[in-house]
């Protein structure tokens, strides 16, 4: 049998069709009843069965009893609502033991702050952010365990832009490290003209600085910046020092005396 034939047969079958197994008196009785029903005029609409079916279905339980009928039975549209809006209580923020700024400028085991780390790596954006949130200029000059301030580390790493940012923010040029060297000593020793220019150039936001005292400041070996430049043979660096007011005749003050 083809698939089409099976499909047609299944569509035509219903509960009143003869399956082929009805025979004998039962089939005769059914045929008589069927003939008598044909001659009887219907007194009710033909879709009575449908109406009964619909009416019966309306009484069926849907299975979604949410107790809504009991709640809605007590609702009166004329009543005004008496329930109050929920009160939202906002708890006050808890105060931290350490302020956020103190965390940013807190020193690690080596004495470095976040500004030290950003300066030595040349992270200009981080340095700019830390400078903006710094509450006091003195926090820019915090030395680590080696006596290096962020300005020392910026010059040591050769970052003139970061060096200039710290100078414009008010970082000190005269703080010494463990060897007595200032940021100027480091720039002269490394012959870094860009960092030296960033240290000595005038800051428009600040009043004119007197650089002579800083330029002639000596390290723990008694050497001023001009001495370091002369010993190393850095002619251009020496000329820049003299341009900004360094004393060419300053004497070396040795900490050791030979008798």
C-alpha positions in Angstrom: 0.0 0.0 0.0 1.3 3.4 -0.9 1.8 6.1 1.6 -0.8 8.3 0.0 -3.4 5.5 0.3 -2.7 5.0 4.0 -2.9 8.8 4.6 -6.3 9.0 2.8 -7.7 6.0 4.8 -6.6 7.5 8.1 -8.2 10.9 7.3 -11.6 9.3 6.4 -11.8 7.2 9.5 -13.8 8.5 12.4 -15.8 7.1 15.3 -18.9 6.5 13.2 -17.2 4.7 10.3 -17.6 1.0 9.8 -14.4 -0.8 10.5 -15.5 -4.0 8.7 -15.8 -6.0 11.8 -19.5 -5.2 12.5 -21.8 -8.0 11.3 -25.0 -9.9 12.1 -27.9 -8.5 14.2 -25.8 -5.6 15.5 -25.2 -4.2 12.0 -28.9 -4.6 11.1 -30.0 -2.8 14.3 -27.5 0.1 13.6 -28.8 0.4 10.0 -32.5 0.6 11.2 -31.5 3.3 13.8 -29.7 5.2 11.2 -32.6 5.1 8.7 -35.1 6.3 11.4 -32.7 9.2 12.3 -32.7 10.3 8.7 -36.5 10.7 8.5 -36.6 12.6 11.8 -36.5 16.4 11.5 -34.0 18.0 13.9 -35.7 20.1 16.5 -32.4 21.6 17.8 -29.5 23.2 16.1 -27.1 20.7 14.5 -24.2 22.1 16.6 -25.9 21.1 19.9 -23.0 18.8 20.5 -20.6 21.6 20.0 -22.5 23.9 22.4 -22.6 21.1 25.0 -18.9 20.5 24.5 -18.2 24.2 25.0 -20.4 24.6 28.0 -18.8 21.6 29.6 -15.3 22.9 28.9 -16.0 26.2 30.5 -16.6 24.4 33.8 -13.3 22.5 33.6 -10.5 23.3 36.1 -7.5 24.8 34.3 -5.1 23.7 37.0 -3.9 27.3 37.6 -5.8 28.0 40.8 -3.9 31.1 42.1 -6.5 32.0 44.7 -7.3 35.1 42.7 -11.0 34.7 43.0 -11.0 35.1 46.8 -8.7 38.1 46.6 -10.7 39.9 43.9 -14.1 39.2 45.7 -13.1 41.7 48.4 -12.0 44.4 46.0 -14.2 47.5 46.0 -13.6 50.0 43.2 -14.9 52.8 45.3 -12.5 52.4 48.1 -9.4 54.5 48.3 -6.1 52.8 48.8 -5.0 52.8 52.4 -1.7 51.0 51.9 1.5 53.2 52.2 4.4 53.1 49.8 7.3 51.0 51.0 9.9 52.9 52.9 13.4 52.5 51.5 16.1 52.9 54.1 19.6 53.8 52.7 22.3 52.8 55.1 25.2 55.4 55.4 28.4 54.4 53.8 30.9 52.8 56.1 34.0 54.8 56.7 37.1 53.0 55.7 40.0 52.8 58.1 42.4 54.0 55.5 41.4 56.8 53.1 41.7 56.0 49.4 44.4 58.7 48.9 46.5 57.2 51.7 46.3 53.8 49.9 47.6 55.4 46.7 50.5 57.0 48.4 51.1 54.2 50.9 54.7 52.8 50.7 55.5 49.2 50.1 58.4 47.2 51.5 60.9 49.1 49.4 59.4 52.4 50.4 57.9 53.0 46.9 54.5 54.5 46.4 52.3 54.2 43.3 53.9 57.5 42.1 57.4 56.0 42.4 56.3 53.0 40.3 54.6 55.1 37.7 57.5 57.5 37.4 60.1 54.8 37.0 58.0 53.2 34.3 57.3 56.4 32.5 53.5 56.0 32.8 52.5 59.6 32.0 48.7 59.1 32.4 49.2 57.5 35.8 51.6 60.2 36.9 49.2 62.9 35.8 46.3 61.2 37.7 48.3 60.8 40.9 49.5 64.5 40.7 45.9 65.7 40.3 44.6 63.7 43.4 47.7 64.5 45.5 46.4 66.5 48.5 49.8 68.0 49.4 53.0 68.8 47.5 55.1 67.2 50.2 53.6 63.8 49.1 55.4 64.2 45.8 58.8 64.2 47.6 58.4 61.0 49.7 61.7 59.1 49.5 61.9 55.3 49.2 64.4 53.2 51.1 67.2 54.4 48.8 66.4 58.0 49.3 64.9 58.3 45.8 61.9 60.5 45.2 59.7 60.0 42.2 61.6 62.8 40.5 64.9 60.9 41.1 63.4 57.8 39.5 62.0 59.7 36.5 65.5 61.1 35.8 67.2 57.7 36.4 64.9 56.1 33.9 65.3 58.8 31.4 61.7 60.1 31.1 61.8 63.8 30.4 58.1 64.2 30.1 57.4 62.6 33.5 60.3 64.7 34.9 58.7 67.9 33.6 55.3 66.9 35.0 56.7 66.4 38.5 58.6 69.7 38.3 55.5 71.6 37.3 53.6 70.0 40.1 56.1 71.3 42.6 58.5 68.4 43.2 61.7 69.5 44.9 65.0 69.6 43.0 67.2 69.6 46.1 66.3 66.4 47.9 69.3 64.0 48.2 69.4 60.3 47.9 71.6 58.0 50.0 74.8 59.2 48.1 73.8 62.8 48.4 72.8 63.1 44.8 70.0 65.3 43.7 67.9 64.8 40.5 70.3 67.4 38.9 73.3 65.3 39.9 71.8 62.2 38.2 70.9 64.1 35.0 74.4 65.5 34.8 76.1 62.2 35.5 74.0 60.4 32.9 74.5 63.3 30.4 70.7 63.4 29.8 70.2 66.9 28.4 66.4 66.4 28.0 65.9 65.6 31.6 68.2 68.4 32.7 66.3 70.8 30.5 63.0 69.5 32.0 64.4 70.1 35.5 65.8 73.6 34.9 63.3 75.2 32.5 61.1 77.9 34.0 57.7 77.0 35.2 55.1 79.6 34.0 52.7 78.7 36.8 55.4 79.3 39.5 57.3 82.5 40.4 60.9 82.6 39.1 63.1 80.2 41.0 66.6 80.8 42.3 68.4 77.8 40.9 71.9 78.8 42.0 71.6 77.2 45.4 70.3 74.0 43.9 72.9 73.9 41.1 75.8 74.4 43.5 74.5 71.9 46.0 77.1 69.2 46.7 76.7 65.5 47.1 78.3 63.5 49.8 81.6 63.4 47.9 81.7 67.2 48.0 80.9 67.6 44.2 78.5 70.1 42.7 76.9 69.5 39.3 79.6 71.4 37.5 82.2 69.1 39.0 80.4 66.0 37.9 80.0 67.4 34.4 83.7 68.3 34.2 84.9 65.0 35.5 82.8 63.1 33.0 83.7 65.4 30.1 80.1 66.4 29.3 80.7 69.8 27.7 77.2 70.5 26.5 75.8 69.6 30.0 78.4 72.0 31.6 77.3 74.8 29.3 73.7 74.3 30.2 74.5 74.4 33.9 76.4 77.7 33.4 73.5 79.1 31.3 71.1 78.5 34.2 73.4 80.1 36.8 75.8 77.5 38.1 79.0 78.7 39.6 82.0 77.6 37.6 84.4 78.5 40.4 82.7 76.5 43.1 85.3 74.4 45.1 85.1 70.8 45.9 84.5 70.2 49.5 85.8 66.7 50.3 84.4 65.1 53.4 87.9 63.6 54.1 90.8 65.6 55.4 94.4 64.4 54.8 96.8 65.5 57.5 
